[in-house]
Amino acid sequence: MYVRIANTPITSQQRGRSQIGAQMQVHLFGPLPFDQRSELPTVPGVYVISQEKIENVIYIGESTGLRERVKTFSEAASDPGKKHSGGRTYHRKIGPDVSKLLLRYHTPQVISDALDIQVAYIKFVERLLIWRFVEEHGKLPLCNLE
């Protein structure tokens, strides 16, 4: 896993877009089929959920414990009374079947051992990935409410 901030020139493709984090490369591990979510690490990180193909991103989230948070997404997708807004939104818009979902994730291995620093970093990366999605698609991922 790597995170690199480089001093590279802005390409013509990047011109006209927001430059927030434009040069930051975020490596995503995966994809994992959703039924292998128990193999996710238990550390802080950002996760990206896609439907059928990795290009079909439906949710981007962050957590101080990836495995447990993705488990709560799955539980809320099956039972909308559970506590995960993305999972409840998934259930409402798509239904309870999570068998065609794919997971990718990013963990901060080069930042700091301090949890508060890691949390600040993963919140930034989550927002950066959401913003990149918005720039490309003109809207939030289907199950992200904000």
C-alpha positions as CSV (number, residue, x, y, z in Angstrom):
1,M,0.0,0.0,0.0
2,Y,1.2,3.5,-0.7
3,V,0.2,7.0,-0.5
4,R,2.2,9.5,-2.5
5,I,1.9,13.2,-2.9
6,A,3.9,14.1,-6.0
7,N,4.9,17.5,-7.5
8,T,3.8,16.6,-11.0
9,P,2.3,19.0,-13.6
10,I,-1.4,19.2,-13.9
11,T,-2.6,17.5,-17.1
12,S,-5.1,18.9,-19.5
13,Q,-7.6,16.3,-18.2
14,Q,-7.2,17.8,-14.7
15,R,-7.6,21.4,-15.8
16,G,-10.9,22.9,-14.9
17,R,-11.4,20.4,-12.1
18,S,-10.9,21.1,-8.4
19,Q,-7.3,20.6,-7.4
20,I,-8.2,19.3,-3.9
21,G,-6.0,16.2,-3.6
22,A,-5.5,16.1,-7.4
23,Q,-1.9,14.8,-7.1
24,M,-2.6,12.3,-4.3
25,Q,-2.6,8.7,-5.3
26,V,-4.8,6.4,-3.2
27,H,-4.1,2.7,-3.6
28,L,-7.2,0.5,-3.1
29,F,-6.7,-3.2,-2.3
30,G,-9.2,-5.7,-3.8
31,P,-11.6,-6.2,-5.2
32,L,-13.0,-8.8,-2.8
33,P,-16.4,-10.5,-3.3
34,F,-18.7,-9.2,-0.6
35,D,-19.1,-12.7,0.9
36,Q,-15.4,-12.5,1.7
37,R,-15.8,-9.4,3.8
38,S,-14.6,-11.3,6.9
39,E,-11.1,-11.2,5.4
40,L,-11.0,-7.4,5.6
41,P,-8.5,-6.0,8.1
42,T,-9.7,-4.7,11.5
43,V,-7.7,-1.5,11.3
44,P,-8.9,2.0,10.3
45,G,-9.5,2.6,6.6
46,V,-11.7,3.6,3.8
47,Y,-13.9,1.1,1.9
48,V,-15.5,1.3,-1.5
49,I,-18.5,-0.9,-2.3
50,S,-19.3,-1.6,-6.0
51,Q,-22.1,-3.5,-7.6
52,E,-21.1,-6.3,-10.0
53,K,-18.1,-4.4,-11.5
54,I,-15.6,-2.1,-9.7
55,E,-16.6,0.8,-11.9
56,N,-20.2,0.7,-10.5
57,V,-19.4,2.4,-7.2
58,I,-22.5,2.7,-4.9
59,Y,-20.9,3.6,-1.6
60,I,-17.7,5.1,-0.1
61,G,-17.2,5.0,3.6
62,E,-14.6,5.1,6.4
63,S,-14.2,3.4,9.7
64,T,-11.8,2.9,12.6
65,G,-12.5,-0.9,12.1
66,L,-13.1,-1.9,8.5
67,R,-14.3,-5.4,9.0
68,E,-16.9,-4.5,11.6
69,R,-18.2,-1.4,9.7
70,V,-18.7,-3.4,6.5
71,K,-20.5,-6.0,8.5
72,T,-22.9,-3.4,9.8
73,F,-23.4,-2.2,6.2
74,S,-24.4,-5.8,5.3
75,E,-26.7,-6.1,8.3
76,A,-28.5,-2.9,7.5
77,A,-28.8,-3.9,3.8
78,S,-30.6,-7.0,5.0
79,D,-32.5,-5.4,7.9
80,P,-33.0,-1.6,7.5
81,G,-33.5,-1.3,11.2
82,K,-29.8,-1.7,11.8
83,K,-27.4,1.3,12.2
84,H,-25.7,2.0,8.9
85,S,-27.2,4.7,6.8
86,G,-25.5,3.4,3.6
87,G,-26.8,-0.1,4.2
88,R,-30.3,1.2,4.9
89,T,-30.1,3.3,1.7
90,Y,-28.9,0.2,-0.2
91,H,-31.9,-1.8,1.1
92,R,-34.3,1.0,0.2
93,K,-32.9,1.6,-3.3
94,I,-31.7,-1.8,-4.4
95,G,-33.0,-4.5,-1.9
96,P,-31.5,-6.9,0.6
97,D,-29.3,-9.0,-1.9
98,V,-25.6,-8.2,-1.3
99,S,-24.3,-11.2,-3.3
100,K,-23.2,-9.1,-6.3
101,L,-21.2,-6.5,-4.3
102,L,-17.5,-6.0,-4.4
103,L,-15.2,-4.4,-1.9
104,R,-12.0,-2.4,-2.2
105,Y,-10.3,-0.7,0.7
106,H,-7.4,1.6,1.7
107,T,-5.6,1.5,5.0
108,P,-3.1,4.2,6.2
109,Q,0.2,2.3,6.7
110,V,2.6,5.2,6.2
111,I,1.0,8.0,8.2
112,S,1.2,7.5,12.0
113,D,0.6,5.0,14.8
114,A,-1.6,7.5,16.6
115,L,-5.2,6.7,16.1
116,D,-6.3,10.4,16.0
117,I,-4.0,11.1,13.1
118,Q,-5.1,7.9,11.3
119,V,-8.8,9.0,11.8
120,A,-8.1,12.4,10.4
121,Y,-6.3,10.9,7.4
122,I,-9.0,8.3,6.6
123,K,-11.8,11.0,6.8
124,F,-9.8,13.1,4.3
125,V,-9.3,10.1,2.0
126,E,-13.0,9.2,2.2
127,R,-14.0,12.7,1.3
128,L,-11.4,12.8,-1.5
129,L,-12.7,9.6,-3.1
130,I,-16.3,10.9,-2.8
131,W,-15.2,14.2,-4.4
132,R,-13.5,12.4,-7.2
133,F,-16.6,10.4,-7.8
134,V,-18.7,13.6,-7.9
135,E,-16.3,15.2,-10.3
136,E,-16.5,12.2,-12.7
137,H,-20.3,11.5,-12.4
138,G,-21.8,14.8,-11.3
139,K,-23.5,13.2,-8.3
140,L,-22.8,11.2,-5.1
141,P,-22.6,7.4,-5.1
142,L,-26.0,5.9,-5.0
143,C,-25.9,5.0,-1.3
144,N,-24.0,8.0,0.1
145,L,-26.5,10.5,1.4
146,E,-24.0,13.3,2.0
